[in-house]
């Protein structure tokens, strides 16, 4: 299926040095913000109190959040679970106050607006649980990265594999840089979004690299230079890229806009990741192939001559 047909190849590699410089700059800035500002970890990682309350009538989530800010606990998270009658509240730890004391203070404030409120559940997340989640999350991220490295190494020549790995790491660091710079909350759902982006970005790189490899083997492109072969491969996959990623991004944006607080972090990570995943697959990974010295000799396998049977 090809809805967008390009009559001429788009000279992507002509701007390869510029796009690589931009990528390097954004990567360095992301690393800088990660080291200087760090990530704003959620209660799941840092520990705290999680409460679930049930209203008889629909509650105003924003007003609930404003009322709870009077406790001066810091970053208090309030989100609706399904409907506005079922509210989840996450409270950070406070020195000198137990989980029971915090929940009592919260219920006292909430009952000022609506007296008929039911406390369904209170859960305390200790610091040790938060540390365990951090270590497990990093382990999951590391396992996905190792699996991608093994897969790419088995499927492609090393120049393709290394380029794709660098592009994927670029996407992850950029997402983390955004969350660090804007101090958006980094939760388990955000981590799940990053893992999804890794697989998504790898798929795009594989599609482009497969077409590049096929182009090198086509007799019609023997007189093409390496940049021209890469430009032709990227242009040939542009229609597929626009359709696939456009529809996916539309779905993710709908989750971001209408999904509420429960899906906000996940959809936000995916929104950033999809955009930079396309960018890195086309304008980061492909120029790296030229940097690593890709040519026809790297892919051309010498044909083995059949030995004549000895009579």
VENDARA-V675814 format. One record per residue. N is the residue number from 0. RES is the residue in one small letter. D_LAST is the distance of its C-alpha to the last C-alpha in Angstrom with 1 decimal. Layout:
BEGIN
n,res,d_last
N,RES,D_LAST
N,RES,D_LAST
END
This chain:
BEGIN
n,res,d_last
0,x,54.6
1,x,55.7
2,x,59.5
3,x,59.5
4,x,57.3
5,x,57.2
6,x,56.6
7,x,55.7
8,x,54.1
9,x,56.7
10,x,56.3
11,x,56.5
12,x,54.7
13,x,57.3
14,x,59.8
15,x,57.4
16,x,59.3
17,x,62.6
18,x,61.5
19,x,59.9
20,x,63.2
21,x,65.2
22,x,62.9
23,x,63.3
24,x,67.0
25,x,67.5
26,x,65.3
27,x,67.5
28,x,70.6
29,x,69.5
30,x,68.7
31,x,72.1
32,x,74.0
33,x,72.2
34,x,73.3
35,x,76.8
36,x,77.8
37,x,75.4
38,x,74.9
39,x,77.8
40,x,76.6
41,x,78.1
42,x,80.0
43,x,76.9
44,x,75.7
45,x,79.1
46,x,80.9
47,x,84.1
48,x,85.8
49,x,84.4
50,x,87.0
51,x,86.8
52,x,90.0
53,x,90.9
54,x,93.5
55,x,95.4
56,x,95.3
57,x,92.7
58,x,93.0
59,x,92.7
60,x,89.7
61,x,90.8
62,x,94.3
63,x,93.2
64,x,91.1
65,x,94.2
66,x,96.4
67,x,94.1
68,x,93.8
69,x,97.5
70,x,96.3
71,x,94.6
72,x,91.6
73,x,89.2
74,x,86.3
75,x,87.3
76,x,84.8
77,x,86.0
78,x,83.8
79,x,84.2
80,x,82.1
81,x,81.6
82,x,85.3
83,x,88.1
84,x,89.8
85,x,87.2
86,x,87.0
87,x,84.9
88,x,86.4
89,x,84.6
90,x,86.9
91,x,85.9
92,x,87.2
93,x,90.8
94,x,92.3
95,x,95.1
96,x,94.4
97,x,92.6
98,x,90.5
99,x,93.5
100,x,95.9
101,x,93.7
102,x,93.2
103,x,97.0
104,x,97.7
105,x,95.2
106,x,96.7
107,x,100.2
108,x,99.2
109,x,97.4
110,x,100.3
111,x,102.6
112,x,101.1
113,x,100.3
114,x,101.9
115,x,99.8
116,x,96.5
117,x,94.5
118,x,92.4
119,x,89.3
120,x,87.3
121,x,87.5
122,x,84.5
123,x,84.5
124,x,81.2
125,x,81.5
126,x,80.0
127,x,77.5
128,x,76.1
129,x,75.8
130,x,73.9
131,x,71.6
132,x,70.9
133,x,70.2
134,x,67.7
135,x,66.0
136,x,65.9
137,x,64.3
138,x,61.8
139,x,60.9
140,x,60.6
141,x,58.4
142,x,56.1
143,x,55.6
144,x,54.8
145,x,52.3
146,x,50.7
147,x,50.5
148,x,48.9
149,x,46.2
150,x,45.5
151,x,45.4
152,x,43.2
153,x,40.6
154,x,40.7
155,x,41.0
156,x,40.0
157,x,42.7
158,x,44.7
159,x,45.2
160,x,46.1
161,x,48.6
162,x,50.2
163,x,50.7
164,x,52.1
165,x,54.6
166,x,55.7
167,x,56.3
168,x,58.3
169,x,60.2
170,x,61.3
171,x,62.5
172,x,64.5
173,x,66.0
174,x,67.2
175,x,68.7
176,x,70.3
177,x,72.1
178,x,73.4
179,x,74.5
180,x,76.2
181,x,78.1
182,x,78.6
183,x,77.5
184,x,77.3
185,x,74.0
186,x,73.6
187,x,70.9
188,x,70.5
189,x,69.8
190,x,67.1
191,x,65.6
192,x,65.7
193,x,63.8
194,x,61.1
195,x,60.8
196,x,60.6
197,x,57.7
198,x,55.6
199,x,56.8
200,x,56.0
201,x,52.5
202,x,51.8
203,x,53.0
204,x,50.9
205,x,47.7
206,x,48.4
207,x,48.9
208,x,45.9
209,x,43.6
210,x,44.6
211,x,44.2
212,x,40.7
213,x,39.9
214,x,41.5
215,x,39.3
216,x,36.3
217,x,37.9
218,x,36.8
219,x,40.4
220,x,41.6
221,x,39.4
222,x,42.4
223,x,44.7
224,x,45.9
225,x,45.7
226,x,49.4
227,x,49.0
228,x,46.1
229,x,48.3
230,x,51.3
231,x,49.5
232,x,48.3
233,x,51.8
234,x,53.4
235,x,51.0
236,x,52.0
237,x,55.7
238,x,56.7
239,x,55.2
240,x,56.9
241,x,60.3
242,x,60.2
243,x,58.9
244,x,60.9
245,x,63.9
246,x,64.3
247,x,63.7
248,x,66.2
249,x,68.8
250,x,68.5
251,x,68.8
252,x,71.8
253,x,73.5
254,x,73.1
255,x,74.5
256,x,77.5
257,x,78.3
258,x,76.7
259,x,79.6
260,x,79.6
261,x,77.2
262,x,74.3
263,x,75.5
264,x,73.5
265,x,70.3
266,x,70.5
267,x,71.6
268,x,68.5
269,x,66.3
270,x,68.1
271,x,67.5
272,x,64.0
273,x,62.8
274,x,64.2
275,x,62.8
276,x,59.5
277,x,58.9
278,x,60.1
279,x,57.9
280,x,54.7
281,x,55.2
282,x,57.3
283,x,56.4
284,x,52.8
285,x,51.4
286,x,53.1
287,x,51.9
288,x,48.3
289,x,49.2
290,x,51.0
291,x,47.9
292,x,45.9
293,x,43.8
294,x,41.4
295,x,38.2
296,x,36.1
297,x,37.5
298,x,36.1
299,x,33.1
300,x,29.9
301,x,27.0
302,x,24.1
303,x,21.0
304,x,18.0
305,x,15.0
306,x,12.1
307,x,9.1
308,x,6.2
309,x,3.8
310,x,0.0
END
